[in-house]
Amino acid sequence: MANDLALICDACKEPIGDGAGYLWIDNDAVAAEESAAAGRRPRDIKDDDSAESVRSYLAAGLFELPQPVRWQAHHAACDLTPEAGSYPIPAVDIRTWAELVEWTAQLMEKPWLAHTDWSYVLRGVANGDTRLIAVS
């Protein structure tokens, strides 16, 4: 089967060959964004004099915009933090449109996906981003 997609290294800007690298997300960065997002969620506060609760937001959370954690593409040799806890997708496993769809389906089952820029990865394939590109 011919390759439809190519993964491009963020560091050296060269294509990543099979077995030479991966698309990955930093688990610690995702956990930090999940925690920050929890601080932006409304809280129910119960008034002692009333049986009703009031929905309240923390003021600091209103001014913080969520920053999705970026999926990164690296050759193993170009990865400056290879020991970082990550969720990797080997380059060899994301070479076709079918594999991209399968990975997207798997990732949609992860509660942390909303805190990443996976939607930008998908849009980027269609719009010529440099992480994952369509090849002819």
C-alpha positions as CSV (number, residue, x, y, z in Angstrom):
1,M,0.0,0.0,0.0
2,A,1.4,3.5,-0.9
3,N,1.9,6.1,1.8
4,D,-0.6,8.9,1.7
5,L,0.9,10.9,4.5
6,A,4.4,12.0,5.7
7,L,5.3,13.0,9.2
8,I,7.8,16.0,9.2
9,C,10.2,16.6,12.1
10,D,9.6,19.8,14.0
11,A,13.3,20.2,14.7
12,C,15.0,19.5,11.4
13,K,12.0,19.8,9.1
14,E,12.9,16.6,7.3
15,P,10.5,13.7,6.7
16,I,10.5,11.0,9.4
17,G,11.1,7.5,8.0
18,D,9.5,4.3,9.3
19,G,11.0,3.4,12.7
20,A,12.9,6.7,12.9
21,G,10.4,8.9,14.9
22,Y,6.9,9.6,16.1
23,L,4.1,12.1,16.6
24,W,3.7,12.6,20.3
25,I,2.0,14.5,23.1
26,D,3.6,15.4,26.4
27,N,1.5,13.7,29.2
28,D,2.6,16.2,31.9
29,A,1.6,19.1,29.7
30,V,-1.8,17.6,29.1
31,A,-2.3,16.9,32.8
32,A,-1.4,20.5,33.6
33,E,-3.9,21.8,31.0
34,E,-6.6,19.5,32.4
35,S,-5.9,20.9,35.9
36,A,-6.0,24.5,34.6
37,A,-9.2,23.8,32.7
38,A,-10.8,22.5,35.9
39,G,-10.1,25.9,37.5
40,R,-12.0,27.6,34.7
41,R,-15.1,25.5,35.3
42,P,-18.1,26.9,37.2
43,R,-18.6,25.8,40.8
44,D,-21.9,25.4,42.6
45,I,-21.9,27.4,45.8
46,K,-24.6,26.9,48.4
47,D,-25.8,29.9,50.4
48,D,-26.2,29.0,54.0
49,D,-29.5,31.0,54.3
50,S,-31.0,29.4,51.2
51,A,-31.7,25.9,49.9
52,E,-30.6,27.0,46.5
53,S,-27.2,26.9,45.1
54,V,-25.6,29.5,42.9
55,R,-23.3,28.8,39.9
56,S,-20.1,30.7,40.3
57,Y,-16.8,31.1,38.4
58,L,-13.4,31.9,39.8
59,A,-12.4,35.3,38.6
60,A,-8.9,34.3,37.5
61,G,-10.4,31.5,35.4
62,L,-12.4,34.0,33.3
63,F,-9.3,35.7,32.0
64,E,-7.3,32.5,31.2
65,L,-7.8,31.2,27.7
66,P,-7.2,27.5,27.2
67,Q,-4.0,26.6,25.4
68,P,-4.2,23.2,23.7
69,V,-1.2,21.1,24.1
70,R,0.7,20.7,20.8
71,W,1.3,17.4,19.2
72,Q,4.9,17.3,18.2
73,A,6.7,15.4,15.5
74,H,10.3,14.3,15.9
75,H,13.0,11.9,14.7
76,A,14.1,10.0,17.8
77,A,17.6,11.6,17.2
78,C,16.0,15.1,17.2
79,D,13.8,14.7,20.3
80,L,15.3,16.9,23.0
81,T,13.3,15.2,25.7
82,P,13.1,11.5,24.8
83,E,12.6,10.6,28.4
84,A,9.5,12.7,28.8
85,G,6.3,10.8,29.6
86,S,4.5,10.9,26.3
87,Y,1.7,9.3,24.2
88,P,3.6,8.5,21.0
89,I,2.3,7.5,17.6
90,P,5.1,5.8,15.6
91,A,5.6,7.4,12.2
92,V,5.2,4.0,10.5
93,D,1.6,3.7,12.0
94,I,0.3,7.0,10.6
95,R,1.2,6.8,6.9
96,T,-2.3,6.4,5.3
97,W,-5.6,8.1,5.5
98,A,-7.1,4.9,7.0
99,E,-4.5,4.9,9.7
100,L,-5.1,8.6,10.5
101,V,-8.9,7.9,10.8
102,E,-8.1,4.9,13.0
103,W,-5.8,6.9,15.3
104,T,-8.4,9.7,15.4
105,A,-11.1,7.2,16.5
106,Q,-8.8,5.8,19.2
107,L,-7.9,9.3,20.5
108,M,-11.5,10.3,20.6
109,E,-11.9,7.8,23.4
110,K,-9.3,9.6,25.5
111,P,-10.8,12.2,27.9
112,W,-7.7,14.4,27.5
113,L,-7.9,14.8,23.7
114,A,-9.9,18.0,24.0
115,H,-6.9,19.6,25.7
116,T,-4.6,18.9,22.7
117,D,-4.4,20.4,19.2
118,W,-5.4,17.2,17.4
119,S,-8.0,19.1,15.5
120,Y,-5.2,21.4,14.2
121,V,-3.2,18.3,13.2
122,L,-6.2,17.1,11.1
123,R,-6.9,20.5,9.6
124,G,-3.2,20.9,8.9
125,V,-3.1,17.8,6.7
126,A,-5.8,19.4,4.5
127,N,-4.3,22.9,4.6
128,G,-0.6,22.2,4.3
129,D,0.7,22.3,7.9
130,T,4.2,21.0,8.4
131,R,3.7,18.3,11.0
132,L,1.7,15.7,9.0
133,I,1.4,16.3,5.2
134,A,-0.4,14.7,2.3
135,V,2.0,13.3,-0.3
136,S,1.1,12.6,-3.9
